[in-house]
């Protein structure tokens, strides 16, 4: 039985969030106050019980290794998640943190954002970026989401949109914009309010993408307190997003690789987090086996035939290793 198409998909990308061990000593999910997640799922996923399902919410553990040796990294992982292609296999290894130059043409031509627009789906990229981005010094240090958004003509939100609540900062709150980018007059929304802002952006589109990176940063710092704080911020953000949602929307929360879920430090080969919230959540979660399944599933849920994708060959198999 296939899940029915819905009116809207909101895709929330969290960098570096996997499903971790059942030890509260190492897994901050077990120590953090996560009222929204615990209520939605009846608990938190662990390696011992990864695929939790509750009424209206389901976890999909996502393979991020893609049949390639070594530890998954953001550059190839995010490219795979956005294109449905095995970027690590194509590049010859896992690579990060930035998108490899050799993979940028693939990302620019075949990202979910480009494919959705080509299929006539109203699409938004909710993150605000400075008008000067990327600048000469960081032209080679490009994460996949803004690169894909720029190539699709969707990298349009800046500090003025943040001021109106029509965009969301990558860190969810506006602290970095206020203290480091010279926009001290910007509002200071709570994570819940930022989630409500994302919901407002999403009302004008059928597909909305938002990317958050602080979870990976917290994982690299290797401390329990920082990891707990990062997860609690995300939980409050999702609570605000879902509180402002509607019954014909699917919220899909996905990551590119593991990291924050084990505070012993660094990226892991654990399953990346996939979380589906909304109608037919358990059916939709069953369609997701690897990070490469995200674009095809998102398009199907919006009623887009796989024929809209280059070299279409029907729904991708879990862990499809096509380069």
C-alpha positions in Angstrom: 0.0 0.0 0.0 1.5 3.3 -1.1 1.2 6.5 0.8 -1.1 9.0 -0.8 0.2 12.3 -2.2 -0.1 15.3 0.1 -0.4 19.0 -0.5 2.9 20.0 1.1 6.3 18.6 2.2 8.6 20.5 4.5 12.1 19.0 4.5 14.2 19.9 7.5 17.9 18.9 7.1 20.0 18.5 10.2 23.7 18.1 9.7 25.4 15.3 11.6 22.6 13.6 13.4 22.6 9.8 13.6 20.9 7.2 15.7 23.1 6.4 18.7 23.8 3.8 21.4 21.5 3.1 24.3 24.0 4.5 26.7 23.1 7.8 28.4 26.8 8.2 29.0 27.5 8.7 25.3 24.2 9.5 23.7 22.9 13.0 24.4 19.4 12.1 23.1 18.9 10.2 26.3 19.9 13.1 28.5 18.3 16.0 26.6 14.9 17.4 27.4 13.1 16.6 24.2 9.4 16.9 25.0 8.2 17.2 21.4 10.2 14.2 20.2 9.3 12.0 23.1 5.6 12.8 22.8 5.6 12.3 19.0 7.4 9.0 19.1 6.8 7.7 22.6 10.6 7.8 23.2 13.8 8.4 21.3 15.4 6.1 18.8 18.5 4.2 19.6 20.6 1.5 17.9 18.7 -1.1 20.0 15.3 0.2 18.9 15.9 2.5 15.9 12.6 2.4 13.9 10.1 3.8 16.4 6.6 4.4 15.2 3.8 6.2 16.9 0.5 7.8 15.8 1.5 10.2 13.1 5.3 9.9 13.4 7.8 7.3 12.4 11.6 7.0 12.4 13.5 5.8 9.3 17.1 4.8 10.0 19.0 6.0 6.9 22.1 4.3 5.6 24.8 6.9 5.0 27.7 4.7 4.2 26.4 3.9 0.7 28.6 0.9 0.3 31.7 3.0 0.5 34.5 2.3 3.0 35.4 5.0 5.6 33.3 7.4 7.6 30.5 9.4 5.9 31.2 13.1 5.4 29.0 16.1 4.7 30.2 17.0 1.2 29.3 13.8 -0.4 26.5 12.9 2.0 24.6 16.1 1.4 25.1 15.8 -2.3 23.7 12.2 -2.2 20.8 13.3 0.0 19.8 16.2 -2.4 20.3 14.3 -5.7 19.6 10.7 -4.9 22.9 9.7 -6.5 25.7 7.9 -4.8 28.0 10.9 -4.5 30.6 9.0 -2.4 30.9 6.2 -5.0 31.1 8.7 -7.8 33.8 10.8 -6.1 35.7 7.7 -5.0 35.4 8.2 -1.3 33.5 10.0 1.4 34.5 13.7 1.4 33.7 16.8 3.4 32.9 19.1 4.9 32.3 21.0 1.6 30.9 19.9 -1.6 33.7 18.6 -3.9 34.2 20.8 -6.9 33.9 17.7 -9.2 30.4 17.0 -7.8 29.0 20.5 -8.1 27.7 20.1 -11.7 25.7 17.0 -10.5 24.3 18.9 -7.6 23.4 22.0 -9.6 21.7 20.0 -12.3 19.9 17.2 -10.3 19.1 18.6 -6.9 15.6 18.0 -5.5 15.0 21.7 -5.7 15.7 21.8 -9.4 13.7 18.7 -10.1 10.7 20.0 -8.1 10.7 23.3 -9.9 11.0 21.5 -13.3 7.9 19.4 -12.3 5.9 22.6 -11.6 6.1 22.3 -7.8 6.2 25.7 -6.0 9.4 25.4 -4.0 11.1 27.5 -1.4 14.5 27.6 0.3 13.8 29.0 3.8 17.4 29.8 4.9 18.5 33.4 4.9 22.0 34.1 3.6 24.0 37.4 3.5 23.8 39.1 0.1 27.6 38.9 -0.2 27.6 35.1 0.1 29.8 33.3 -0.7 32.5 35.9 -1.2 35.9 35.3 -2.7 37.5 33.8 0.4 34.9 31.1 0.7 34.1 30.4 -2.9 35.5 26.8 -2.6 33.9 26.2 0.8 30.3 25.6 -0.2 27.8 23.4 1.6 25.4 21.5 -0.7 22.1 23.1 0.4 22.9 26.8 -0.5 24.7 25.7 -3.6 21.7 23.7 -4.8 19.4 26.6 -3.9 21.5 29.1 -5.7 21.5 27.0 -8.9 17.8 26.7 -8.7 17.3 30.4 -8.3 16.0 30.0 -4.7 18.8 31.6 -2.7 16.8 34.8 -2.3 16.3 35.4 1.5 18.5 37.7 3.5 18.4 39.9 6.7 15.4 41.8 5.5 13.4 38.6 5.3 14.7 37.6 8.8 13.4 40.9 10.1 9.9 40.2 8.8 9.9 36.6 9.9 9.9 35.4 6.3 13.1 33.4 6.6 15.0 31.3 9.2 18.7 31.6 10.1 20.7 28.4 9.6 21.4 28.3 13.3 17.6 28.6 13.9 17.9 31.7 16.2 19.4 35.0 14.9 22.4 35.2 17.3 25.0 34.9 14.6 23.4 37.5 12.4 23.0 39.9 15.3 26.5 39.5 16.8 28.8 38.6 13.9 27.1 40.0 10.8 26.3 43.5 12.0 22.5 43.1 12.1 22.0 43.9 15.8 18.5 45.3 15.2 17.1 41.9 14.0 14.5 40.3 16.2 15.7 37.6 18.6 13.1 34.8 18.1 13.0 31.7 20.3 13.5 28.3 18.6 9.7 27.8 18.8 9.1 31.1 17.1 11.6 30.3 14.4 9.7 27.0 13.8 6.6 29.1 13.4 8.4 31.3 10.9 9.4 28.2 8.8 5.7 27.1 8.8 4.8 30.6 7.5 7.3 30.4 4.7 6.0 26.9 3.8 2.5 28.1 3.4 3.5 29.7 0.1 5.0 26.5 -1.4 4.4 22.8 -1.8 8.0 21.9 -1.1 10.1 23.9 1.4 13.7 23.1 2.4 15.5 24.3 5.5 19.1 23.4 6.5 20.6 23.5 10.0 24.3 22.8 10.7 24.8 23.5 14.4 24.2 19.9 15.3 27.2 18.7 13.4 29.3 21.5 15.0 28.2 20.4 18.5 29.1 16.8 17.7 32.6 17.8 16.7 33.1 19.6 20.0 32.5 16.3 21.6 30.9 17.6 24.8 27.6 16.4 26.3 26.4 19.8 27.4 26.8 21.3 23.9 25.2 18.3 22.2 22.3 18.4 24.6 21.7 22.1 24.0 21.8 21.7 20.3 19.2 18.9 20.4 17.0 20.8 22.7 17.0 23.8 20.3 16.0 21.5 17.4 13.3 19.9 19.5 11.8 23.3 20.3 12.1 24.4 16.7 10.2 21.3 15.5 7.5 21.9 18.1 7.0 25.4 16.8 6.9 24.2 13.2 4.4 21.4 13.9 2.2 23.5 16.1 1.6 25.8 13.1 1.2 23.0 10.5 -1.8 21.5 8.9 -3.2 18.0 8.3 -2.1 17.8 4.6 1.6 18.5 5.3 4.4 16.0 5.7 7.4 17.1 7.7 10.5 15.1 6.8 13.5 15.5 9.1 16.7 14.0 7.7 20.5 14.0 8.2 23.5 13.2 6.1 25.6 11.2 8.6 26.0 10.4 12.3 28.0 12.5 14.7 26.1 14.3 17.6 24.5 11.0 18.8 27.8 9.7 20.2 29.8 12.2 22.2 33.0 10.2 22.1 33.7 12.5 19.2 33.6 12.7 15.4 31.5 11.3 12.6 30.1 7.8 12.9 28.9 5.0 10.6 25.6 4.9 12.5 22.3 5.2 10.5 21.5 8.9 9.9 18.3 10.1 11.4 15.1 10.1 9.2 11.9 11.2 10.8 8.5 11.4 9.1 5.7 13.4 10.7 2.2 13.6 9.2 -0.3 11.5 7.3 0.7 7.9 6.6 4.0 8.4 8.5 4.8 4.7 8.9 4.2 4.0 5.2 6.4 6.8 4.2 9.2 5.8 6.6 9.2 2.4 5.0 10.1 4.1 1.7 13.3 5.5 3.2 16.3 3.1 3.5 19.2 5.4 2.7 19.9 9.1 2.4 19.6 8.6 -1.4 15.9 7.8 -1.1 15.0 11.3 0.1 14.6 13.2 -3.2 12.5 10.4 -4.9 10.3 9.9 -1.9 9.7 13.7 -1.5 8.7 14.0 -5.2 6.4 11.0 -5.0 4.6 12.3 -1.9 4.0 15.5 -3.9 2.5 13.4 -6.7 5.4 13.8 -9.1 6.2 10.8 -11.3 9.7 9.5 -11.2 9.8 10.1 -15.0 10.5 13.8 -14.0 13.9 12.7 -12.9 16.8 12.3 -15.4 17.5 8.6 -16.2 14.3 7.6 -14.4 14.0 4.0 -13.6 11.1 3.9 -11.2 11.4 4.4 -7.4 14.9 4.0 -6.2 15.8 0.8 -4.3 17.0 1.3 -0.8 20.8 1.8 -0.8 20.8 2.1 -4.6 24.5 2.4 -5.5 24.2 4.1 -8.9 26.9 6.6 -9.4 
